[in-house]
Amino acid sequence: MVAERLQPDEVSVLMTQADWAWPMALRDIFKPRGVNLLVADGVSEFVNVLRHRRIAATIVDTDSGPSGGLWTLRIIRLEFPRIPCIILTSDPTEGVLEEALELDAFSVIDKPVDLGILRDQLNRLFVRNYSSHIFSY
């Protein structure tokens, strides 16, 4: 896959809504880099945003929403099979990891999330997919 070049003012990352202060914590990573963080409330809104905005990556919390598990990513993959996705889970069982691999998730991060690990994974994702060091230290 040829890496797509991104300009910082064009970069948007979409994440699922969380019932905790997670989106506020993430803004501390994204805002200084000029990356837009969009938060979708539910699978249908998530897919709608993907259809109408240029999204560089997604972050899916498997503990959010009524369906739970990796259902959100499974639905996303039907229409957007190549968009990079980082999975957050409080239940990193072998079954969850196998399903994440099957759905081509970029990585799975155990909750509570260490922001340093998340930033490292975002950096790897953006270097690999876009040749961008926007999340480098």
Secondary structure, DSSP 8 states (H G I E B T S, - for coil): -------GGG-EEEEE--SSSHHHHHHHHHGGGT-EEEEESSHHHHHHHHHHS--SEEEEETTSTTT-TTHHHHHHHHH-TTS-EEEEES---HHHHHHHHHTT-SEEEESS--HHHHHHHHHHHHHHHH---TT--
